[in-house]
Amino acid sequence: MMEYPVTISLIAANVLVSLIGLSNRAFFEDNNFWIAPIREGRQWWRFVTSAFLHVNGTHLLINMFVLWQFGGVLERELGASTFLIIYFGSLFAGNAWEYVDKRDQPDYRAVGASGATSGIVLAFSVLAPFAVLYLLFILPMWAIVAAVLFISVSFFLSQRPNTMIAHGAHLGGALAGAALTFLLVPGAWSGLLAQIAERLG
């Protein structure tokens, strides 16, 4: 029996859809996050389908590594239903942020699970703020510090024009992941404050 069936299923879905998209350009174009057809053709499914597409193998590998590292922990600790709400809530919030920010750029396109995985990492950081994460696999950092740094950098970079990375999706997904954790997990806020107070005291 799979230990983390939801996490593994999400990874499998991302890999399958991404491989189809990479081998079938028409499928990729019909399902990416493209502002023009969303606005003019009401193709709202792109909010979800685009998050299962990736531009290349490296992009896919990075997002799936993050999902594997943090998704299993959250699935075990929070249960499958809560984990799925945080995942898809972060996914949708990330693309919603991008839509609001880029709605006047009809040619804007984006793909990737980064909004969802950003939310998963932030959810983990709320629940385990002093777990040690390794930035770029080298620099050790408390999860809460990494979370604040990630949000700050994503906000700054999202203000830059013509960026090739959907920093707005990272930001929206991260904020949604934290907010949903506070809303859905009993004691998440008080637990976070207690851990900070204990560390500072």
C-alpha positions as CSV (number, residue, x, y, z in Angstrom):
1,M,0.0,0.0,0.0
2,M,1.4,3.4,-0.9
3,E,2.3,5.5,2.1
4,Y,1.4,8.8,0.5
5,P,-1.2,8.0,-2.1
6,V,-2.3,11.6,-2.7
7,T,1.2,13.0,-3.1
8,I,2.2,10.2,-5.4
9,S,-1.0,10.6,-7.5
10,L,-0.3,14.3,-7.9
11,I,3.2,13.7,-9.0
12,A,2.1,11.0,-11.4
13,A,-0.6,13.4,-12.9
14,N,2.0,16.2,-13.2
15,V,4.5,13.9,-15.0
16,L,1.8,12.4,-17.3
17,V,0.3,15.7,-18.4
18,S,3.7,17.4,-18.7
19,L,5.0,14.6,-21.0
20,I,1.9,14.8,-23.1
21,G,2.3,18.6,-23.4
22,L,6.0,18.3,-24.2
23,S,5.2,15.9,-27.1
24,N,2.0,17.5,-28.3
25,R,2.2,21.3,-29.0
26,A,-1.5,21.6,-29.6
27,F,-2.3,20.1,-26.3
28,F,0.2,22.4,-24.6
29,E,-1.3,25.5,-26.2
30,D,-4.9,24.4,-25.4
31,N,-4.1,24.0,-21.7
32,N,-1.5,26.5,-20.7
33,F,-2.3,29.7,-18.7
34,W,-2.8,32.1,-21.6
35,I,-4.5,35.3,-20.8
36,A,-6.2,36.0,-24.2
37,P,-8.4,32.8,-24.4
38,I,-9.2,33.0,-20.7
39,R,-10.5,36.5,-21.0
40,E,-12.1,36.3,-24.5
41,G,-13.1,32.6,-24.6
42,R,-13.8,32.0,-21.0
43,Q,-11.5,29.1,-21.0
44,W,-11.3,28.9,-17.2
45,W,-10.0,25.3,-17.1
46,R,-6.6,26.7,-17.9
47,F,-6.4,27.9,-14.3
48,V,-6.0,24.2,-13.3
49,T,-4.6,22.4,-16.4
50,S,-1.7,24.9,-16.7
51,A,-0.5,23.9,-13.3
52,F,0.1,20.3,-14.5
53,L,2.2,21.4,-17.5
54,H,5.9,22.2,-17.4
55,V,8.2,23.8,-20.0
56,N,10.9,21.1,-19.7
57,G,12.2,18.2,-17.7
58,T,14.2,20.4,-15.3
59,H,11.1,22.6,-14.5
60,L,9.1,19.4,-13.8
61,L,11.8,17.8,-11.7
62,I,12.2,20.8,-9.4
63,N,8.5,21.1,-8.7
64,M,8.1,17.4,-8.2
65,F,11.0,17.2,-5.9
66,V,9.5,19.9,-3.8
67,L,6.1,18.2,-3.8
68,W,7.7,14.9,-2.8
69,Q,9.7,16.4,0.0
70,F,6.9,18.4,1.6
71,G,3.7,16.8,0.3
72,G,4.2,13.5,2.0
73,V,4.8,15.2,5.4
74,L,1.6,17.3,5.1
75,E,-0.5,14.4,3.8
76,R,0.5,12.4,6.8
77,E,0.1,15.1,9.4
78,L,-3.0,16.8,8.1
79,G,-4.8,14.0,6.2
80,A,-5.5,13.7,2.5
81,S,-8.5,16.1,2.4
82,T,-6.8,19.0,4.1
83,F,-3.7,18.5,2.1
84,L,-5.6,18.5,-1.2
85,I,-7.5,21.7,-0.2
86,I,-4.2,23.4,0.5
87,Y,-2.6,22.1,-2.7
88,F,-5.5,23.1,-5.0
89,G,-6.3,26.3,-3.1
90,S,-2.7,27.4,-3.5
91,L,-2.7,26.4,-7.2
92,F,-5.8,28.4,-7.9
93,A,-4.7,31.4,-5.8
94,G,-1.3,31.5,-7.6
95,N,-2.9,31.6,-11.0
96,A,-5.6,34.1,-9.9
97,W,-2.8,36.4,-8.7
98,E,-1.2,36.1,-12.1
99,Y,-4.5,36.7,-13.9
100,V,-5.2,39.9,-12.0
101,D,-1.6,41.1,-12.5
102,K,-1.3,40.2,-16.2
103,R,-5.0,40.6,-17.4
104,D,-4.0,43.5,-19.7
105,Q,-1.2,41.4,-21.4
106,P,-3.2,39.1,-23.7
107,D,-0.1,37.2,-25.0
108,Y,1.0,36.3,-21.5
109,R,1.5,32.6,-21.0
110,A,2.6,30.5,-18.0
111,V,2.7,26.9,-16.8
112,G,3.9,24.9,-13.8
113,A,3.0,23.6,-10.4
114,S,5.0,26.3,-8.6
115,G,2.0,28.1,-7.2
116,A,0.8,24.9,-5.6
117,T,4.2,23.8,-4.4
118,S,4.9,27.3,-2.9
119,G,1.7,26.9,-0.9
120,I,2.8,23.5,0.3
121,V,6.2,24.8,1.5
122,L,4.5,27.7,3.3
123,A,2.1,25.3,5.0
124,F,5.0,23.2,6.2
125,S,6.8,26.4,7.4
126,V,3.8,27.4,9.5
127,L,3.6,24.0,11.2
128,A,7.3,23.5,11.6
129,P,8.9,27.0,11.6
130,F,12.2,25.9,13.0
131,A,12.8,22.9,10.8
132,V,16.0,23.4,8.9
133,L,15.8,23.8,5.1
134,Y,18.7,24.1,2.8
135,L,18.5,27.0,0.4
136,L,19.9,25.9,-3.0
137,F,20.8,22.7,-1.2
138,I,23.7,24.5,0.5
139,L,22.6,27.3,2.9
140,P,20.9,26.0,6.1
141,M,17.9,28.2,7.2
142,W,14.9,27.9,9.5
143,A,11.7,27.2,7.6
144,I,10.1,30.4,8.9
145,V,13.0,32.5,7.7
146,A,13.0,30.9,4.3
147,A,9.2,31.5,4.1
148,V,9.5,35.2,4.8
149,L,12.5,35.5,2.4
150,F,10.6,33.7,-0.3
151,I,7.5,35.9,0.0
152,S,9.6,39.0,0.0
153,V,11.7,38.1,-3.0
154,S,8.6,36.8,-4.9
155,F,6.8,40.1,-4.3
156,F,9.9,42.2,-5.4
157,L,10.4,40.1,-8.5
158,S,6.7,40.1,-9.4
159,Q,6.9,43.8,-9.8
160,R,9.5,43.6,-12.6
161,P,8.2,43.8,-16.1
162,N,8.7,41.1,-18.8
163,T,10.0,38.5,-16.4
164,M,10.1,34.9,-17.7
165,I,9.1,33.4,-14.4
166,A,5.6,33.6,-12.9
167,H,6.7,35.2,-9.6
168,G,3.2,36.3,-9.0
169,A,2.0,32.7,-9.0
170,H,4.7,31.9,-6.4
171,L,3.6,34.8,-4.2
172,G,-0.2,34.1,-4.5
173,G,0.3,30.4,-3.9
174,A,2.6,30.9,-0.9
175,L,0.2,33.4,0.8
176,A,-2.7,31.0,0.1
177,G,-0.8,28.0,1.5
178,A,-0.1,29.9,4.8
179,A,-3.7,31.3,5.0
180,L,-5.4,28.0,4.4
181,T,-3.2,26.3,7.0
182,F,-4.3,28.9,9.6
183,L,-7.9,28.4,8.6
184,L,-8.0,24.6,8.3
185,V,-5.6,23.4,11.0
186,P,-6.8,23.8,14.6
187,G,-4.2,25.6,16.7
188,A,-1.9,26.4,13.7
189,W,-1.7,30.1,14.6
190,S,-1.3,29.6,18.4
191,G,1.2,26.8,17.8
192,L,3.3,29.0,15.5
193,L,3.3,31.8,18.1
194,A,4.2,29.4,20.9
195,Q,7.1,28.0,18.9
196,I,8.4,31.5,18.2
197,A,8.0,32.6,21.8
198,E,9.8,29.4,23.0
199,R,12.7,29.9,20.6
200,L,13.1,33.6,21.5
201,G,12.6,33.0,25.3
